[in-house]
Amino acid sequence: MQHTLSSLSKKAIDAALKAEWDSAVELNSEILSLYPNDIATKLRLGRALIQTRQFPKATKVFKEVLDKDPINSVALKNLDLAKNHQTDAKTNEAVNTRSLLMEPGKCTECIGIITAKGITAREFAPGEELYIRVKKKSLELIKIRKGTKVSVGMIDNPEVVRRANEASDMDGKFTAAFVKGEEKMITILLRSTIPVFRSGRQEIRPYIKKGTLDDEETPPEGSEVAQ
């Protein structure tokens, strides 16, 4: 059976999320035997080689990436780790998958826009938790970067912002988790401490003050809501 790049990549990503680094090395090496110029696979292989302490091989892989993409921030960061024979503590453990679990009525998946200069989706890890600041017309995304809270972007979906503001008025709190992204666009799983998002499995009204949310309102076209 012939595997596609997408299906093989999914297996390799799953191995990394579970911190199964030997398997990740094997899977990414297999992908490169079929798709030798795939940059994303080389980055995954390099990170897996670092975690298995194969530093010379990791150094070689990241140099190959930088030959094609000299400003690739992931390759630059990890090349430095490989040269100094250091593993990345952030990736030593499996991702906290609970941060990516949907809870009916309390979660929704939406699109965030990175507005900070010099930051792209490459700097986020799957499941990485973000802070949320609720504003009148948007939700501010805040990332921990080098030990400091940095405003990196926003969610401006009108329906999501409206519900977040109404929940905030009822002392609801929000967190978010990075799911995936490319360049300046990222997919975020937004989580509330109270059920404020539409859900076919859970009635919202018993949990909130009567009349505060219009649960019958249809979300705008293109928005994604937890089911």
Buried (B, 14 or more C-beta within 10 A) or exposed (E): EEEEEEEBBEBBBEBBBBBBBEBBBBBBBBBBEEBEEBBBBBBBBBBBBBBBEBBEBBBBBBEBBBEEBEEBEBBBBBBEBBEEEEBEEEBEEEBEEEBBEBBBBBBBBBBBBBBBEEBBBBBBBBBBBBBBBBBEEBBBBBBEEEEEEEEBBBBBBEBBBBBBBBBBEBEBEBBBBBBEBEEBBBBBBBBBEBBBBBBEEBEBEEBBEEEBBEBEEEBEEEBEBBE
